[in-house]
Amino acid sequence: MKFAKRMSRLGTESAFEILARAQKLEKEKGIEVVHLQIGEPDFDTPRNIRDSAINAINEGYTHYTASPGMPEVRAAISEYYYKLRGVKYDPDQVVVTSGSKEVMFSLIMMLAEEGTEVIYPDPGYPIYKSVIDFAGATAVPIPLREENQFRLDVNELKKLVTPRTRLLIINTPENPTGSVLTRRDVEEIYKLASDNDFLVMADEIYSRVIYDIEFASISQFDKKQERVIILDGMSKVYAMCGWRLGWGLMPKTLAPGVARMQTNITSCATSFIQKATVDALLGPQDDPAKMVAEFKKRRDFFVDGINQIEGFSCLKPPGAFYVWPNIKRTGWKSIDLFEYLLTELGVAGLSGTAFGEEGEGYLRFSYANSIENIDKAIKRIKEAMPALIKERVK
């Protein structure tokens, strides 16, 4: 079979591959695997949202909608974001999609091409670089360093900006590190983008999964709404990963193009899920609040446990639901230790290198699992590490 050359530039998302491997180990070898690899809440979708979707099906919401989304859904997203961030977008600036990843893909394909550059975080969500490469643009990594709490350094960012820079991608709270940009960070990033005439795509999918600090959005500085695109969706804070409902808030000049991309890819987001989204965003928020409170407990337990493992150290992430431990003192490469933990200990995480070159020396674990299972994983790793370190460190 002869594939188009561009297919060789398309990457993947390792979490799904590792999930399949872990499930195969469980089935074929009878290994009890602790699943800490996938970024999906382990909670059920709140009852009011499920009931709303069922009612919508029974009311006949099983047909196509306009590609940008149903008018009442776009209006609800606009109202929700205004309540959340104090920034008002016109419903015509909202495009509803089958997951926020579709907004990301569409915008990169619309804006990036050969001869242009897109700056993205490293370590970062692997689909950013995958789509930049697929579009034929030059992917320029901005390192996220532990000494800066894994926030991008704006002074370092300035050195990467060139006349060819078309787009900057930021993710806050960040996958995989859980870092959160400060208000000063996003203000300086916006000024840099304005001074150098490039756009900023802000992935805010984890913006409500945040602990102890206040979230600041770069949208709050884009007064003319001409430079910032916000990605968000239902997956994380409403435990709706499998429902596939996301959206973008963007300049009016971009929205028709994203809608046209959706016409060519999926036609429209699922109609009854769109209807349920209205009730989710504008209805009771007790369940999301309880979920985030539980994530905080798990985070604290996980970080405390990791820091008792020989050779490991871990900052306490202020957002998302991942821990990003430093394993450099173990003497093991990330990919090798990840493989050992999975195949020998039955602990499924991800190698830091799955998120970019700057991920070497780190692992990622999701704490979207019970404290009981997190404890089980910590104990397995803690017991094994002294011998493993002795084997590698001389």
N, C-alpha and C positions, 0 to 999 in steps of 0.2 A: 504494500500500500504506500503510495507517495503522498506525503503530507505537505501542505504549504510550509515554506521555510519559517514563517513567523511562529509556527507551533513549537519550534525548538526554543523559543524565547519565553514560552509560557510556563510559569512555575506552578506551585501547588501550596496547599496548607497542610503541614505535617500532622496536625492534631487528628485529622480524620484518618490518615494512614495508620497512625499509631493506635487509634481506637480499634481499627480492624485487626491489627496485629495482636493487640491485647485480647480481643474477643476470641481470636483463633487459638491463642495459648490456653485460654480458659476451656475452650471446647475440646481441643485435641490432646492437651497434656494435663488437663485437670488442675491447672495452676490457679490459685485464688489471687486475682489481680486487684489491687487498689487503683481505681481509675482517677488519676489526677492530671490527665492530659488534655481534656476537652474543656473549652470555655463556655460551658452551658450550665445555667442554674439548675440545681437538682430539685427545685420546688415545682409544684404543679402550677399551671396558669390559674390565676385567681378565678373563683367561681363566677363572679359577675361578668367576666369577659367571656368565659365559656358559654354561659347562658345566653349572652347577647349574640354570639355567633350562631348558636342553635336556633334562636328565634329568627335571626336574619335569614337563615336557610329556609325555615318554614314560611317566612313571609315572601319568599321568591327572589332573594338577593343571590342569584346563582348565574347571573348573566354578565356580559362584558360591561365595563364602565369606560368612561373617557380615559385615555392613556395617562393624563396627569393625576388622575384620582377623582373620586366623587366630590362635588363641591362642598358638601357638609363635612367631609373628612378633612379636606384641605383647610376649611375654616376652623375646625376643631384643633388641628395641629398648630395653626397660627395663634389661636387663643391660648393653648397649652404653653407654647414657647414664651408668649408674652407674660403669662403668670409666673413662669419658671425663671426667666432671665431679664424681664423688663424690656425686651426688644420686640417690636411689632413688625411682623412681616405680613404683607398682603397675601391672601390665599393664592393669588396668581403667581406668587414666588415659591409656592410649595409644589413639589412633585412627589407623589406617593408611588412607591415601588415595591417590588417583591424582595424586600430586604435592602438594607442600606448599602450593601455591597454593589447593588445594581447602579445606584447613584455614583458611587466611586468609579466603577468601570466606565460608565457613560461619560463622566466628566473628563477622566484621563484620556479616553479615546477622542473626545471632542477637542481637547486643548493641547495635548502632547503629540508631537510628530518628530520625524528625523530633523536634527538640527536644533531642537529645543532641549531644555533641561528641566527635570523635576527633582526637587529636593525632598527627601523622605527620611524618617527616623530610623536609625540603626543602633541597637536592636529595635525592630518594629514588626507590625503585622505583615506577614510575608506577601500578602496579595498586593500591597502597594507596589513593591518592586516588580512583581510579576506582570502587572498590567502596564506599568511604565515601559518595561522591556518589550512587551507585546505591541505597544503602540509605536515602537521604533525610536522613542526618545532616549536621551541619556539619563540614567538614574544616578543621582548624586546623593550619597548618604551623609546625614548629619549625625555624628556619633553622640550617643547618650551615655554619659560617664558616671560611674558610681560616686566619684568625688563631688559631683554636682547633683546628687540625689536622682540621677538618671533623667534630669530635665535637660533640654537642649540649651547650649550656651549661645546666647544671641551674638556675642562677639565672634565666636567661631562660625556661626551661621553667616555673618556678614562677609566673611572671606570666601564663602562658597557661592555667593550670588554673583551672577554675570549678566551681561545683556541678553543671554540666551535663556535665562531663567523664566519659565512660564508659570510654574506652579510650585507652591510649598505645601506639603502635607504635614499636619500636626495631629496628634492623637492624645487627648487629655481627658480623664485619666488614661494612662497608656497601657497597651498590651504589647509586650509581656511584663513590664517592670512595675506597673502600678503607680508610676510617678504622675504628679499633677503639676501643670504649669501654674505659676503664680500670676496674679493680676499684672504685676510689672512685666513679667515675661511676655504675656500676650499683647500688652500695650506696645512694647518695644518691637515685637514681631510685626504687629500691624503697621507701625511707622516705617519699618524697613521695607515691607511690601509696598506701601504707598510711595515711598521715595524711589523705589526701583521698579515700579509698575509691574508687579506680578500678583497673581491670585493666591489665596490661602484656602485650602480645603481642610476644615477642622472636623475630625472624626470625634464626635461627642457621645458615642454609643454608651459609654460607661459614666456619663456625667452625673448621674444620680446615685451611682455606687461609690460613695465618697465618705471618708471618715475624718472627723476631728477638724477639718478645715473647710473654708468656703470656696466654692468653685467659681472661677472667672472665665467667661467666654470671650473669645476674640470678636464675636458679633457685637459686643457692647461698645466697640470702638469704631465699627464700620457704619458711621452715621448716615452716609449716603447709600449704603447697601449696594456697593458696586465692586467689592473686592473679596468678600468672604462667602464661602459655601459651608453650610453646616450639615453634617451627616448625623442622623439619629434613627432610632427605630424601637421596636417593641421587644426585641429579643432578650435583652439582659435584665432590665429592671422589672419587666412584667413576666419573666420566665416564658417567653414565647418564641424561642429560637426556631422551632419547627414550623411556626405559622408563616414565617417569611413576610414580614411587613416592615418596611422602612420608609424613610423620606429624606428629601434634601430641601433646605431653605437656601435660596440663592438669589443673585441679581436677576432682575426681570429679563435681561438679555439672554440669560443662560437657560431659563426654565423651558422655553419651547423646544430647545435642542435636546434636553434631557428627556422630555416627553416623547419627542420623535424617536430617540434611541429606544425608549421602552416600546413604542409601537412596533419597532423592528425586532425586538428581543422577546418580550413576554406579552405584548398587547396592553395588559393592565394588571394591577395587583388584584388579588382575589376579592370579589365584591363583598361576600359576607364577613371576611376578615376586616375589610375596611370599616364596615358598620360596627363591628365589635371594638375597633380602635377608638371610635368616638366615646363609647362608654368607658373604656379603659382610661383614656386621657382626662376626661372631664368628670369621671365618677370618683368613688372613694379610693383613697391612696393608702389605706391601712396595710394591705398585704405587701406592697412594695417596701413600705417602711419597716415592716417586720422582717422581711427578707434581708434588707441591708443591715439591720441590727444583728441578725444571725451571722451574716458574712463577717462583720466586725469581730465577733467572738471567735470565729474560726481563724481569722487572720491573726489575732493576738496569740491564740493557742499554737498555730503553725509556726509563726516566727519565733516564739519562745522555744519551741521544740527544736527547730532547725539550728538555732544558735547553741544548742547543747550537743550537736553532732560534731565529732572531731573533723577538722578540715573544712567545715562549712561556716559561712557567716552570711547574715541576711539583714538588710535594712527593712524597717517596717513600712510597707507601702501605704500611702494615704488614699489610694483609690483602686477601682476595679476589684477582681477577685483572684489575683495571682500573687505568688511569691517568686522571687527571682534570686535564689541564693548564689553567692560566690563560692566556687569550689576549687579555686586555684591552689589552695594550700594542700589539697588532696594529692596533687601530682597527676591527676587523671585529666585527659581531654574530655570535653563536654559530651561528645558523641559516644565515647567509650563507656563513660560512667552511666550515661542514660541507658545504653544497651544492657549493661550489667544489672542495673536496677530493675529493668523490665524483665529480662529473661531469667535472672537468677533469684531476684528477690520478689518479683511480682508487684513492683511499684511502677506504674506507668506515668511518667512525666514527659517532658520534651527537652531535647538538647538545646542549649542556648543558641547554637549555630543555625537552628531552624528559623531564627529571627534575624539573621544577618551575621556578618563577620565579627561585629563587636560583641556578639553573644558568646564567643569562646570564653571559657572559664566560668560559665553560668549554666544553671538549669532553670526550667520553668515548671512550677506545679500550680494547678488550679485548686483553690479551696472551695469549689462548688461541690463539696461532698461533706459527709457528716464528720463531726469531731471524732467519733469512734473510728472511722476509717482513716482519718488523718493521723490519729494516734498510732494506729496499726502500721502505717507507712513509716512514720518517724522511728518507731521502735525497730523495725526491720533494718532501716538504713543505719541507725545509731549502732546497732549490734555488729553490723558488717564492716563499718568504715575503718576501725583500727587496723585490721588485717589488710584491707585494701590499700590503705595509706602506706603501711610498712612495705608492701609489695612494690610501690611506685616511688616513694620518697626515700632517698638515701642520704 
